[in-house]
């Protein structure tokens, strides 16, 4: 158990819909990262927050957005969902911005 | 971050040492080598990291060449539970809050064979 929690574990929705994925980092970790992993693909970095502020952006679509709240939990919002958005979404946290990351169990999103 | 190159797959007999190579020829002086692994769709797990000295922990050993252009992750006695995708990444490591875009790549799929 890494100490990072993600909800929900599974999510099934339809094209065009909007969903919110939630992540609670390890106690004391200020940095949160979001990754997308499609079937048989590597981890694609989406976005990073540090203490509430966006720090780095990867290959995140404009239909996706994220935020980190004052209690340090983070949410990833996915809108106008397409079939290709079906993937595992992982959240990770670290103490600082440049330390080893601890990953949550992931949210499996299926868009039908 | 410097790019890394890893073989796409490797096999290892159970009980033998698994040696996973990684090339990072463009590594900068302040970049560390990190290793993670991902067991079948679970969240990736941190294994070890190092700068230039060899490192060992309860999971593995990390050997970094003197010129730091390549490294090897060693699992001393591989078990079936070590079957996973192993990722080598290089990145700056400090407690700062600066910009840090992390690239994982596709890793090496290690299959431990009974």
Interface residues (C-beta under 8 A of the other chain):
Chain A: X2 X4 X30 X31 X33 X35 X41 X42 X43 X45 X48 X50 X51 X55 X56 X57 X58 X88 X90 X92 X95 X96 X97 X98 X99 X100 X101 X102 X103 X104 X105 X106
Chain B: X34 X36 X38 X41 X42 X43 X44 X45 X46 X49 X87 X91 X92 X93 X94 X95 X96 X97 X98 X99 X100 X101 X102 X103 X104 X105 X106 X107
